[in-house]
Structures are given as structure tokens and as C-alpha cells.
Amino acid sequence: MPKFPNVLGAAMKRQTTNPPERADELADFVLQDQNGEDVRLGDTWSDGPAVLVWLRHYG
């Protein structure tokens, strides 16, 4: 089995997060999803925590 370089070792270490104490001020923020549709940020965490990922465009 090939060994991965240490750069991938971060996945093996326990990670911690520092979420904001209050995010309700962000609930009305609207952004676009991967299909260009508007999404209200507060709707994304109505059932649980939400994770936002920004992808860089190289082109």
C-alpha cells in the first residue's frame, strides 16, 4: 500500500472548530449555490449545522 506524504496527515489529526456564538445576524444573508440559485443562509441550517465552502475558479 502506498504511503501518502505528510501533507495529507492533517486528515489524521483531530480538528477543532471555533463557531460563532451567534449566527442569527447572518440568517438573512443570500448567496448563490453551485447552480446559480439564490439561497438564504438561514435556511441552510434549519435542520442542523451548515458548512460553507468557497471554490476558487482557475481559468
Contacts in CASP RR format, 6 or more apart in sequence:
PFRMAT RR
TARGET T0000
AUTHOR 0000-0000-0000
METHOD contacts of the structure
MODEL  1
MPKFPNVLGAAMKRQTTNPPERADELADFVLQDQNGEDVRLGDTWSDGPA
VLVWLRHYG
19 49 0 8 1.000
23 45 0 8 1.000
26 41 0 8 1.000
26 42 0 8 1.000
27 40 0 8 1.000
27 41 0 8 1.000
27 42 0 8 1.000
28 40 0 8 1.000
28 41 0 8 1.000
28 42 0 8 1.000
29 40 0 8 1.000
29 41 0 8 1.000
29 42 0 8 1.000
30 38 0 8 1.000
30 39 0 8 1.000
30 40 0 8 1.000
30 41 0 8 1.000
31 38 0 8 1.000
31 39 0 8 1.000
31 41 0 8 1.000
32 38 0 8 1.000
32 39 0 8 1.000
33 39 0 8 1.000
41 50 0 8 1.000
42 50 0 8 1.000
44 50 0 8 1.000
END
